[in-house]
Amino acid sequence: MARAAILRRAAERLRPGGHLLVVSHAAPPPWSPQATPSTIFPTVNDELAAIGAPTAELEVMTAEIVSRLAKGPDGTEAMLEDNLVLVRRRLA
């Protein structure tokens, strides 16, 4: 099953007041062999579209890129970017 379908299904199954948190890489680490301009990582808007939010039923609590410090295999430090998306099913 495709990732977007899994996220949409998870959002559909939320109970009223329930939350869905999605955290994903927004960009590769600089030490990654996949760190090329042609590599596609989801954006915050891509994640919201996959979830199917916002809607009358799903409220977006947070949708942003966050940074974190990480160390590569050789100990090199770099700031990495992640997507942070939190939605809540509205109370009926």
Backbone bond lengths (Angstrom), bond angles and torsions (degrees), N, CA, C in turn:
res aa  C-N    CA-C-N  psi(-1)  N-CA   C-N-CA  omega(-1)  CA-C   N-CA-C  phi
1 M - - - 1.447 - - 1.535 108.19 -
2 A 1.313 116.23 138.18 1.458 121.50 -179.25 1.532 110.99 -68.49
3 R 1.309 114.99 149.89 1.461 120.85 -177.40 1.527 112.36 -56.18
4 A 1.332 117.37 -44.93 1.469 120.57 -179.60 1.524 111.02 -59.77
5 A 1.310 117.17 -39.87 1.468 120.60 179.13 1.526 110.93 -65.80
6 I 1.316 117.07 -36.82 1.470 121.25 178.20 1.528 109.98 -65.65
7 L 1.339 117.25 -45.18 1.458 120.63 179.55 1.529 111.29 -64.47
8 R 1.323 116.85 -41.44 1.468 120.55 179.31 1.523 110.13 -63.37
9 R 1.323 116.26 -43.17 1.470 120.60 179.25 1.527 111.05 -62.80
10 A 1.335 116.67 -42.34 1.463 120.20 178.44 1.529 110.64 -61.55
11 A 1.328 117.43 -42.99 1.466 121.01 179.30 1.523 111.41 -64.41
12 E 1.320 116.66 -39.11 1.469 120.85 -179.91 1.520 111.96 -65.47
13 R 1.318 117.30 -26.75 1.466 121.29 -176.75 1.529 114.04 -91.10
14 L 1.321 116.89 1.60 1.465 119.29 178.54 1.530 110.22 -66.16
15 R 1.305 115.66 138.31 1.467 120.81 172.67 1.525 108.08 -78.77
16 P 1.325 118.32 159.45 1.465 120.02 174.86 1.533 110.19 -54.42
17 G 1.317 115.68 129.85 1.453 121.72 -176.59 1.520 113.61 86.94
18 G 1.340 117.33 -8.00 1.459 121.53 -179.02 1.521 112.48 -76.63
19 H 1.316 115.85 154.27 1.466 122.89 -177.55 1.529 111.00 -117.94
20 L 1.324 115.13 149.61 1.459 122.58 171.75 1.527 106.67 -126.81
21 L 1.327 116.34 123.36 1.462 122.92 178.59 1.524 108.67 -110.16
22 V 1.321 115.80 126.98 1.460 121.55 176.80 1.522 107.65 -122.63
23 V 1.325 116.23 122.95 1.455 122.54 175.88 1.525 106.54 -121.97
24 S 1.320 116.44 127.03 1.461 120.46 -179.18 1.525 109.67 -143.40
25 H 1.305 115.46 158.14 1.464 119.98 177.88 1.530 109.01 -70.03
26 A 1.320 116.21 132.01 1.462 121.33 177.54 1.536 111.59 -93.04
27 A 1.329 115.68 -19.24 1.464 121.83 -179.78 1.524 108.01 -160.10
28 P 1.323 117.30 155.45 1.463 119.24 179.42 1.522 111.26 -76.75
29 P 1.328 117.18 156.54 1.462 119.22 173.28 1.529 109.19 -70.07
30 P 1.303 117.80 151.88 1.463 119.87 -176.90 1.522 114.04 -63.12
31 W 1.315 118.47 -21.60 1.469 121.37 -178.84 1.530 112.66 -88.48
32 S 1.310 117.04 -0.44 1.463 121.12 -177.69 1.521 111.05 -79.07
33 P 1.340 117.28 136.95 1.473 118.99 175.85 1.531 111.57 -67.41
34 Q 1.330 117.10 -16.74 1.462 120.98 178.01 1.525 112.18 -87.25
35 A 1.320 118.06 3.46 1.462 122.25 -176.93 1.524 110.42 -78.38
36 T 1.314 116.02 74.63 1.458 121.33 177.36 1.527 108.49 -123.21
37 P 1.318 117.68 157.78 1.466 120.03 179.28 1.531 113.32 -60.93
38 S 1.329 117.71 -22.29 1.470 120.29 -178.16 1.533 112.91 -84.41
39 T 1.334 117.21 -9.15 1.456 120.55 178.90 1.523 108.90 -72.43
40 I 1.324 116.44 130.77 1.463 121.06 -177.06 1.529 109.59 -106.83
41 F 1.319 115.55 123.20 1.453 122.01 174.68 1.528 107.32 -114.73
42 P 1.333 117.63 148.51 1.461 118.80 -179.02 1.531 111.18 -66.49
43 T 1.321 115.15 148.72 1.457 121.16 173.13 1.529 108.07 -95.30
44 V 1.309 116.41 171.45 1.464 120.55 175.28 1.531 109.17 -58.65
45 N 1.333 117.06 -42.06 1.470 120.10 179.08 1.522 111.85 -65.52
46 D 1.321 117.81 -34.97 1.468 120.87 175.60 1.529 110.10 -61.74
47 E 1.327 116.08 -43.09 1.472 120.37 -179.62 1.533 110.81 -64.89
48 L 1.335 116.89 -42.57 1.462 119.89 177.78 1.524 111.04 -62.93
49 A 1.316 116.88 -41.00 1.469 120.36 178.33 1.524 110.99 -63.98
50 A 1.328 116.99 -39.60 1.469 120.71 179.10 1.525 110.74 -63.84
51 I 1.326 116.41 -40.04 1.463 121.20 179.47 1.525 110.49 -72.26
52 G 1.332 116.01 -31.61 1.457 120.80 -175.96 1.518 111.41 89.62
53 A 1.325 116.96 32.88 1.466 121.28 -177.50 1.528 109.19 -121.51
54 P 1.311 117.66 154.33 1.458 127.63 1.21 1.530 111.53 -84.05
55 T 1.316 115.19 155.66 1.464 122.88 173.84 1.525 107.32 -140.40
56 A 1.315 115.72 -179.10 1.469 119.50 176.07 1.524 110.12 -62.61
57 E 1.342 117.08 -27.32 1.465 121.23 -178.21 1.522 113.30 -94.66
58 L 1.324 117.58 -29.18 1.465 121.44 -175.73 1.518 110.87 -110.16
59 E 1.320 115.74 119.47 1.452 123.06 178.99 1.523 109.03 -100.00
60 V 1.319 117.10 133.08 1.462 121.54 176.90 1.527 107.87 -85.23
61 M 1.315 115.57 116.07 1.463 121.53 179.13 1.533 110.61 -86.40
62 T 1.322 115.87 -41.79 1.462 122.89 179.93 1.520 108.39 -149.01
63 A 1.314 115.81 138.23 1.466 121.75 174.22 1.523 106.33 -152.44
64 E 1.324 115.81 96.82 1.453 119.81 -174.17 1.526 111.27 -154.31
65 I 1.317 114.38 165.66 1.457 121.22 172.05 1.523 106.87 -96.36
66 V 1.315 116.22 130.94 1.456 121.67 177.78 1.526 108.85 -117.71
67 S 1.311 115.82 151.66 1.469 121.51 179.47 1.518 109.56 -110.15
68 R 1.321 114.34 148.72 1.458 120.16 176.83 1.521 108.99 -146.48
69 L 1.301 115.48 148.28 1.457 121.52 178.29 1.530 108.52 -84.74
70 A 1.325 116.15 134.00 1.468 120.52 179.54 1.521 108.97 -139.99
71 K 1.330 115.25 161.09 1.466 121.54 176.94 1.516 109.50 -114.75
72 G 1.329 114.53 136.37 1.445 120.61 177.20 1.516 111.64 -81.42
73 P 1.318 116.68 178.27 1.459 121.13 -178.48 1.530 114.08 -57.58
74 D 1.329 116.12 -29.78 1.468 119.23 -179.82 1.533 112.76 -95.83
75 G 1.332 116.91 8.05 1.452 121.50 178.85 1.517 114.50 91.07
76 T 1.324 117.00 -2.37 1.460 121.28 177.59 1.521 109.92 -65.52
77 E 1.336 116.26 131.63 1.456 120.40 178.54 1.527 110.75 -94.72
78 A 1.324 115.33 146.59 1.461 121.02 177.00 1.525 108.71 -154.72
79 M 1.319 115.28 153.99 1.454 120.93 173.31 1.524 107.76 -86.54
80 L 1.322 116.07 124.66 1.458 121.83 178.69 1.518 109.55 -106.45
81 E 1.322 116.27 152.41 1.454 121.56 179.49 1.518 110.46 -112.72
82 D 1.325 114.89 134.36 1.465 122.23 177.23 1.521 109.68 -128.13
83 N 1.319 115.81 150.10 1.458 121.63 171.55 1.522 107.76 -85.31
84 L 1.309 116.41 136.83 1.451 122.15 176.82 1.535 107.41 -127.62
85 V 1.337 115.26 113.80 1.467 121.10 -177.31 1.520 107.89 -128.24
86 L 1.320 115.98 126.09 1.458 122.20 177.59 1.519 108.08 -129.15
87 V 1.326 115.90 122.26 1.462 121.26 176.30 1.529 109.74 -120.98
88 R 1.329 114.55 156.97 1.466 120.83 -179.63 1.520 108.12 -134.22
89 R 1.330 114.97 135.82 1.463 119.42 172.81 1.518 107.12 -76.99
90 R 1.326 115.71 124.77 1.456 121.04 -178.33 1.529 110.15 -63.57
91 L 1.315 114.46 151.04 1.468 120.23 175.62 1.524 108.12 -70.21
92 A 1.310 115.83 141.62 1.480 119.78 -177.61 1.504 112.23 -68.91
